[in-house]
């Protein structure tokens, strides 16, 4: 607990004066997740339990705001129109803030800043990323409709980018040798490395400045309370402890 910051977060939370937060009166909050995006959300194959940063973070937020999270599995494809239409109260899926997305949905304050990397097999070596990009035989995978797909197409010819419905499919193709790398964010790369021990590693970095945040329908009254809870979690060390637990290699 001391190494990952959890002990400091607990001490700060319970031994320091508390800032009063909004009280949502036990309100139920529908929270969309993919359950296929470790370390944010996934299903533990051994137990069948839903686990990840999203579950821990949103549960902590609701414990502070007096709300009840109702996690609902949702496909990534079409999630932004669904959020715009108010089909869910909140989206927790490691979502990158962009100005384009902000035109149709609302965002919380960011909870972490990440970069995009190439996820590769353990037996691969990419000493020269520019030569790797220029190699006409190289194929990369990513998830459709993500900022990762945008970064992939910014760095590789479109015909050499294969977009999958879920990152799990892209990683499976990488492990099978059907593609040569997956364009993915640093945090999720760690999640898939931990899920496939001894098989994958992080390759060259492509970007370094993407901010992840929760998503809400436009005009949602949850934005202000959730931002207040995130600020409190940042102040008492809880957010850093959650990030250290889920976003670092195990």
Secondary structure as UniProt FT lines:
FT   TURN            2..5
FT   HELIX           6..15
FT   TURN            25..26
FT   STRAND          27..33
FT   STRAND          36..37
FT   TURN            38..40
FT   STRAND          41..43
FT   TURN            45..47
FT   STRAND          50..51
FT   HELIX           53..65
FT   STRAND          67..73
FT   TURN            77..78
FT   HELIX           79..84
FT   TURN            85..86
FT   STRAND          90..96
FT   HELIX           99..102
FT   TURN            103..104
FT   STRAND          105..107
FT   STRAND          112..114
FT   STRAND          116..121
FT   TURN            122..123
FT   HELIX           129..134
FT   TURN            136..137
FT   STRAND          140..143
FT   TURN            144..145
FT   HELIX           147..155
FT   HELIX           158..160
FT   STRAND          161..164
FT   HELIX           167..176
FT   STRAND          181..185
FT   HELIX           186..195
FT   TURN            196..199
FT   STRAND          200..205
FT   STRAND          210..217
FT   TURN            218..219
FT   HELIX           222..235
FT   TURN            236..237
FT   HELIX           238..247
//
